[in-house]
Amino acid sequence: MTEVSTAERELGTAFLPRFDANGLLIAIAVDSESREILMVAYMDAEALQKTRETGLAHFHSRSRGKLWLKGETSGHFLRVEEIRVDCDQDALELLVKPEGPACHTGARSCFYRRLDGDTLRKFIP
């Protein structure tokens, strides 16, 4: 595999995702209408490929060590409308249309608590 230059990755037009040593990159799911951050997860090459092929958000489950289609058990799929790539191509922003709560707890977003001193307090955005 040939090495990609920093300039090529940061300023070029080619999609050259930069996976970490574990073969992962960060994927941030954002509601395409409200722009609320719904969740943060990881993608490996397979999850990225499946997401691009199907239009449904796929991730790499670190706890299970395998591909995970968001919504496969809950029915709360994330339909990907656009994929944005950060400057050095090691993180993705997925603009999504959620089909139900994004969080496994049933909350709309995984970010449903704020830090108040040393205490976490639930809030409704």
N, CA, C and O of each residue as an XYZ file, in Angstrom:
500
protein
N       0.843     -1.180      0.000
C       0.000      0.000      0.000
C       0.889      1.243      0.000
O       1.834      1.330      0.784
N       0.597      2.181     -0.854
C       1.396      3.396     -0.918
C       0.948      4.379      0.147
O      -0.231      4.466      0.490
N       1.915      5.113      0.658
C       1.644      6.104      1.700
C       0.992      7.337      1.069
O       1.410      7.794      0.005
N      -0.025      7.863      1.731
C      -0.733      9.050      1.269
C      -0.132     10.267      1.964
O       0.044     10.258      3.182
N       0.181     11.303      1.209
C       0.748     12.508      1.811
C      -0.315     13.262      2.606
O      -1.509     13.155      2.325
N       0.128     14.013      3.585
C      -0.782     14.822      4.393
C      -1.547     15.794      3.513
O      -2.758     15.951      3.668
N      -0.852     16.449      2.589
C      -1.510     17.412      1.703
C      -2.573     16.730      0.851
O      -3.661     17.270      0.651
N      -2.254     15.555      0.359
C      -3.200     14.811     -0.470
C      -4.451     14.468      0.333
O      -5.568     14.596     -0.168
N      -4.262     14.029      1.588
C      -5.389     13.650      2.437
C      -6.201     14.874      2.872
O      -7.431     14.826      2.907
N      -5.503     15.978      3.207
C      -6.195     17.142      3.760
C      -6.724     18.119      2.713
O      -7.695     18.831      2.970
N      -6.111     18.160      1.562
C      -6.509     19.163      0.565
C      -7.031     18.577     -0.740
O      -7.618     19.292     -1.552
N      -6.820     17.285     -0.944
C      -7.218     16.651     -2.186
C      -8.700     16.324     -2.231
O      -9.440     16.602     -1.287
N      -9.122     15.733     -3.335
C     -10.537     15.393     -3.525
C     -10.812     13.899     -3.359
O     -11.969     13.483     -3.401
N      -9.785     13.097     -3.175
C      -9.976     11.652     -3.021
C     -10.403     11.308     -1.599
O      -9.895     11.868     -0.627
N     -11.340     10.381     -1.500
C     -11.753      9.882     -0.183
C     -10.736      8.840      0.247
O     -10.644      7.760     -0.337
N      -9.962      9.186      1.294
C      -8.873      8.357      1.788
C      -8.998      8.214      3.305
O      -8.172      8.748      4.044
N     -10.031      7.492      3.778
C     -10.252      7.422      5.224
C      -9.022      6.920      5.962
O      -8.346      5.988      5.526
N      -8.750      7.568      7.099
C      -7.580      7.235      7.905
C      -8.040      6.505      9.163
O      -8.424      7.124     10.156
N      -7.993      5.190      9.098
C      -8.382      4.354     10.227
C      -7.253      4.330     11.251
O      -6.082      4.438     10.886
N      -7.598      4.190     12.530
C      -6.579      4.135     13.581
C      -5.906      2.756     13.613
O      -6.167      1.911     12.756
N      -5.054      2.542     14.594
C      -4.309      1.290     14.700
C      -5.226      0.079     14.873
O      -4.826     -1.046     14.575
N      -6.447      0.301     15.350
C      -7.421     -0.780     15.514
C      -8.333     -0.923     14.293
O      -9.265     -1.727     14.295
N      -8.052     -0.134     13.251
C      -8.863     -0.202     12.038
C     -10.186      0.527     12.141
O     -11.136      0.200     11.430
N     -10.254      1.522     13.030
C     -11.506      2.237     13.281
C     -11.367      3.729     13.010
O     -10.273      4.292     13.060
N     -12.508      4.353     12.722
C     -12.576      5.809     12.708
C     -13.861      6.221     13.405
O     -14.809      5.441     13.490
N     -13.887      7.440     13.897
C     -15.034      7.954     14.648
C     -16.137      8.349     13.673
O     -15.878      8.937     12.623
N     -17.375      8.013     14.042
C     -18.541      8.412     13.263
C     -19.532      9.095     14.198
O     -19.969      8.510     15.189
N     -19.877     10.324     13.878
C     -20.790     11.114     14.699
C     -22.110     11.226     13.947
O     -22.162     11.803     12.861
N     -23.173     10.678     14.518
C     -24.492     10.740     13.894
C     -25.202     12.008     14.349
O     -25.374     12.246     15.545
N     -25.612     12.819     13.373
C     -26.248     14.101     13.636
C     -27.593     14.127     12.918
O     -27.680     13.774     11.743
N     -28.636     14.545     13.623
C     -29.958     14.664     13.006
C     -29.880     15.683     11.874
O     -29.461     16.819     12.094
N     -30.276     15.293     10.676
C     -30.142     16.170      9.513
C     -31.049     17.389      9.576
O     -30.777     18.389      8.911
N     -32.117     17.329     10.357
C     -33.019     18.483     10.475
C     -32.649     19.380     11.643
O     -32.457     20.583     11.461
N     -32.546     18.816     12.837
C     -32.309     19.634     14.035
C     -30.830     19.928     14.263
O     -30.489     20.866     14.984
N     -29.948     19.132     13.652
C     -28.487     19.210     13.823
C     -28.042     18.792     15.229
O     -26.917     19.081     15.637
N     -28.917     18.118     15.958
C     -28.575     17.592     17.275
C     -27.657     16.374     17.106
O     -27.895     15.525     16.247
N     -26.612     16.298     17.929
C     -25.763     15.110     17.931
C     -26.553     13.987     18.586
O     -27.016     14.117     19.719
N     -26.702     12.882     17.860
C     -27.481     11.763     18.374
C     -26.606     10.701     19.032
O     -26.966     10.162     20.079
N     -25.472     10.402     18.434
C     -24.596      9.386     18.992
C     -23.218      9.468     18.370
O     -23.032     10.061     17.307
N     -22.257      8.866     19.046
C     -20.894      8.739     18.553
C     -20.560      7.259     18.594
O     -20.778      6.589     19.603
N     -20.032      6.756     17.492
C     -19.681      5.341     17.415
C     -18.438      5.203     16.551
O     -17.835      6.200     16.153
N     -18.061      3.976     16.265
C     -16.885      3.709     15.441
C     -17.279      2.926     14.212
O     -18.216      2.127     14.231
N     -16.545      3.171     13.143
C     -16.718      2.418     11.909
C     -15.392      1.787     11.529
O     -14.333      2.395     11.686
N     -15.459      0.569     11.031
C     -14.302     -0.023     10.376
C     -14.603      0.021      8.872
O     -15.637      0.550      8.464
N     -13.722     -0.522      8.062
C     -13.905     -0.453      6.609
C     -15.205     -1.130      6.178
O     -15.896     -0.639      5.285
N     -15.537     -2.255      6.811
C     -16.761     -2.973      6.450
C     -18.006     -2.153      6.780
O     -18.929     -2.080      5.970
N     -18.041     -1.536      7.959
C     -19.188     -0.716      8.354
C     -19.351      0.475      7.419
O     -20.467      0.821      7.030
N     -18.235      1.099      7.061
C     -18.287      2.229      6.139
C     -18.825      1.785      4.785
O     -19.671      2.464      4.202
N     -18.350      0.669      4.288
C     -18.808      0.156      2.995
C     -20.304     -0.155      3.028
O     -21.034      0.228      2.113
N     -20.763     -0.845      4.072
C     -22.184     -1.196      4.194
C     -23.060      0.049      4.310
O     -24.150      0.103      3.742
N     -22.582      1.038      5.040
C     -23.325      2.287      5.176
C     -23.481      2.951      3.814
O     -24.571      3.398      3.457
N     -22.401      3.013      3.061
C     -22.447      3.631      1.730
C     -23.317      2.830      0.764
O     -23.997      3.414     -0.080
N     -23.304      1.520      0.874
C     -24.094      0.662     -0.024
C     -25.583      0.720      0.272
O     -26.399      0.740     -0.650
N     -25.947      0.748      1.555
C     -27.353      0.609      1.937
C     -28.045      1.913      2.296
O     -29.271      1.998      2.222
N     -27.280      2.934      2.684
C     -27.884      4.170      3.166
C     -28.340      4.075      4.615
O     -28.946      5.011      5.137
N     -28.055      2.960      5.264
C     -28.363      2.783      6.684
C     -27.060      2.759      7.460
O     -26.080      2.156      7.022
N     -27.049      3.418      8.618
C     -25.828      3.503      9.414
C     -25.441      2.139      9.976
O     -26.220      1.486     10.671
N     -24.231      1.734      9.658
C     -23.616      0.524     10.203
C     -22.393      0.977     11.005
O     -21.738      1.955     10.645
N     -22.095      0.281     12.066
C     -20.953      0.608     12.901
C     -20.203     -0.666     13.248
O     -20.669     -1.775     12.987
N     -19.039     -0.483     13.839
C     -18.293     -1.607     14.389
C     -18.553     -1.622     15.882
O     -18.208     -0.671     16.584
N     -19.155     -2.687     16.369
C     -19.392     -2.825     17.799
C     -18.109     -3.292     18.458
O     -17.671     -4.422     18.240
N     -17.508     -2.436     19.258
C     -16.276     -2.822     19.957
C     -16.558     -3.879     21.012
O     -15.729     -4.763     21.228
N     -17.714     -3.811     21.678
C     -18.019     -4.788     22.722
C     -18.290     -6.171     22.138
O     -17.938     -7.180     22.748
N     -18.910     -6.225     20.963
C     -19.199     -7.511     20.326
C     -18.128     -7.921     19.321
O     -18.050     -9.083     18.920
N     -17.300     -6.949     18.918
C     -16.236     -7.224     17.962
C     -16.736     -7.582     16.583
O     -16.146     -8.415     15.896
N     -17.844     -6.941     16.170
C     -18.395     -7.267     14.856
C     -19.227     -6.117     14.297
O     -19.496     -5.125     14.974
N     -19.621     -6.287     13.045
C     -20.463     -5.318     12.359
C     -21.809     -5.200     13.063
O     -22.364     -6.191     13.536
N     -22.328     -3.967     13.125
C     -23.586     -3.707     13.797
C     -24.390     -2.730     12.950
O     -23.940     -1.614     12.692
N     -25.574     -3.140     12.517
C     -26.513     -2.265     11.826
C     -27.343     -1.584     12.898
O     -28.077     -2.246     13.632
N     -27.233     -0.277     12.992
C     -28.011      0.472     13.991
C     -29.486      0.250     13.697
O     -29.964      0.559     12.605
N     -30.196     -0.281     14.668
C     -31.624     -0.542     14.522
C     -31.954     -1.986     14.209
O     -33.126     -2.336     14.072
N     -30.936     -2.836     14.092
C     -31.194     -4.229     13.712
C     -32.082     -4.964     14.715
O     -32.822     -5.867     14.327
N     -32.023     -4.602     15.972
C     -32.909     -5.244     16.952
C     -34.039     -4.314     17.402
O     -35.143     -4.777     17.686
N     -33.771     -3.015     17.467
C     -34.774     -2.061     17.958
C     -35.714     -1.555     16.874
O     -36.828     -1.120     17.167
N     -35.268     -1.611     15.625
C     -36.047     -1.016     14.540
C     -35.807      0.479     14.413
O     -36.422      1.131     13.569
N     -34.931      1.029     15.231
C     -34.630      2.462     15.220
C     -33.427      2.732     14.322
O     -32.331      3.027     14.799
N     -33.650      2.627     13.022
C     -32.581      2.808     12.040
C     -32.188      4.274     11.913
O     -32.968      5.172     12.232
N     -30.977      4.496     11.447
C     -30.508      5.834     11.094
C     -30.304      5.839      9.587
O     -29.388      5.187      9.085
N     -31.142      6.564      8.862
C     -31.017      6.678      7.403
C     -30.021      7.795      7.099
O     -30.237      8.950      7.465
N     -28.948      7.442      6.435
C     -27.871      8.389      6.165
C     -28.202      9.203      4.921
O     -28.392      8.657      3.834
N     -28.266     10.516      5.103
C     -28.553     11.418      3.987
C     -27.279     12.007      3.396
O     -27.232     12.330      2.209
N     -26.253     12.144      4.217
C     -24.994     12.728      3.749
C     -23.875     12.289      4.692
O     -24.077     12.144      5.897
N     -22.705     12.083      4.120
C     -21.520     11.779      4.923
C     -20.532     12.911      4.726
O     -20.139     13.218      3.601
N     -20.138     13.521      5.811
C     -19.132     14.581      5.781
C     -17.848     14.041      6.393
O     -17.877     13.229      7.318
N     -16.734     14.500      5.869
C     -15.429     13.982      6.264
C     -14.614     15.117      6.869
O     -14.560     16.206      6.297
N     -13.979     14.884      8.019
C     -13.172     15.942      8.628
C     -11.868     16.124      7.862
O     -11.562     15.360      6.947
N     -11.111     17.135      8.243
C      -9.944     17.587      7.488
C      -8.880     16.529      7.264
O      -8.283     16.486      6.189
N      -8.624     15.674      8.245
C      -7.590     14.656      8.041
C      -8.180     13.261      7.846
O      -7.468     12.260      7.922
N      -9.471     13.207      7.598
C     -10.202     12.005      7.199
C     -10.163     10.871      8.220
O     -10.174      9.695      7.856
N     -10.117     11.245      9.526
C     -10.171     10.203     10.548
C     -11.468     10.248     11.355
O     -11.613      9.535     12.348
N     -12.406     11.086     10.924
C     -13.710     11.162     11.570
C     -14.756     11.519     10.528
O     -14.496     12.274      9.591
N     -15.945     10.958     10.714
C     -17.053     11.216      9.804
C     -18.221     11.820     10.564
O     -18.470     11.481     11.721
N     -18.926     12.710      9.905
C     -20.192     13.226     10.410
C     -21.264     12.642      9.502
O     -21.273     12.883      8.295
N     -22.168     11.872     10.098
C     -23.260     11.283      9.341
C     -24.501     12.120      9.579
O     -25.004     12.173     10.701
N     -25.003     12.773      8.547
C     -26.266     13.493      8.670
C     -27.361     12.457      8.429
O     -27.454     11.878      7.346
N     -28.182     12.233      9.444
C     -29.119     11.121      9.406
C     -30.550     11.552      9.675
O     -30.815     12.595     10.272
N     -31.453     10.715      9.216
C     -32.866     10.841      9.564
C     -33.152      9.667     10.500
O     -33.224      8.524     10.049
N     -33.315      9.936     11.795
C     -33.542      8.840     12.749
C     -34.967      8.300     12.658
O     -35.923      9.057     12.487
N     -35.091      6.989     12.775
C     -36.397      6.337     12.807
C     -36.646      5.837     14.222
O     -36.781      4.636     14.459
N     -36.704      6.772     15.152
C     -36.886      6.444     16.563
C     -35.698      6.931     17.359
O     -34.815      7.599     16.821
N     -35.669      6.597     18.652
C     -34.575      7.035     19.520
C     -33.229      6.481     19.039
O     -33.148      5.347     18.567
N     -32.196      7.282     19.163
C     -30.859      6.835     18.764
C     -30.157      6.072     19.877
O     -29.317      5.214     19.604
N     -30.487      6.370     21.111
C     -29.786      5.763     22.247
C     -30.432      4.441     22.660
O     -31.653      4.284     22.615
N     -29.589      3.503     23.059
C     -30.095      2.203     23.522
C     -30.923      2.322     24.797
O     -31.642      1.388     25.153
N     -30.832      3.461     25.494
C     -31.633      3.674     26.708
C     -33.056      4.113     26.389
O     -33.911      4.179     27.272
N     -33.300      4.416     25.108
C     -34.606      4.924     24.700
C     -34.641      6.434     24.580
O     -35.652      6.998     24.162
N     -33.551      7.096     24.940
C     -33.475      8.552     24.798
C     -33.287      8.908     23.322
O     -32.698      8.138     22.563
N     -33.782     10.055     22.926
C     -33.654     10.506     21.542
C     -32.196     10.556     21.116
O     -31.854     10.154     20.004
N     -31.338     11.051     22.002
C     -29.907     11.181     21.759
C     -29.154     10.501     22.902
O     -29.663     10.402     24.018
N     -27.960     10.041     22.617
C     -27.112      9.483     23.675
C     -26.639     10.585     24.623
O     -26.167     10.300     25.724
N     -26.763     11.826     24.200
C     -26.326     12.974     24.999
C     -27.541     13.596     25.683
O     -27.988     14.679     25.306
N     -28.071     12.904     26.691
C     -29.284     13.343     27.380
C     -29.008     13.819     28.806
O     -29.933     14.129     29.557
N     -27.702     13.874     29.176
C     -27.345     14.350     30.512
C     -26.287     15.442     30.397
O     -25.476     15.447     29.471
N     -26.312     16.360     31.347
C     -25.280     17.401     31.389
C     -24.584     17.317     32.733
O     -25.154     16.851     33.719
N     -23.350     17.772     32.754
C     -22.568     17.758     33.979
C     -22.871     19.020     34.777
O     -22.714     20.133     34.276
N     -23.300     18.841     36.005
C     -23.624     19.931     36.912
C     -22.782     19.715     38.164
O     -23.176     18.978     39.068
N     -21.608     20.371     38.212
C     -20.657     20.093     39.287
C     -20.099     18.696     39.072
O     -19.449     18.433     38.060
N     -20.352     17.794     40.027
C     -19.940     16.400     39.896
C     -21.132     15.462     39.677
O     -21.019     14.245     39.823
N     -22.269     16.053     39.326
C     -23.499     15.283     39.164
C     -23.990     15.353     37.719
O     -23.915     16.395     37.069
N     -24.490     14.223     37.239
C     -25.117     14.196     35.915
C     -26.604     14.451     36.084
O     -27.263     13.815     36.906
N     -27.131     15.389     35.297
C     -28.544     15.735     35.348
C     -29.163     15.539     33.967
O     -28.629     16.010     32.963
N     -30.290     14.841     33.931
C     -31.004     14.660     32.673
C     -31.573     15.993     32.221
O     -31.960     16.833     33.033
N     -31.615     16.166     30.912
C     -32.239     17.363     30.347
C     -32.912     16.985     29.043
O     -32.609     15.948     28.453
N     -33.807     17.815     28.605
C     -34.475     17.633     27.324
C     -34.046     18.793     26.441
O     -34.343     19.951     26.735
N     -33.344     18.477     25.354
C     -32.866     19.575     24.483
C     -34.012     20.321     23.809
O     -33.775     21.263     23.052
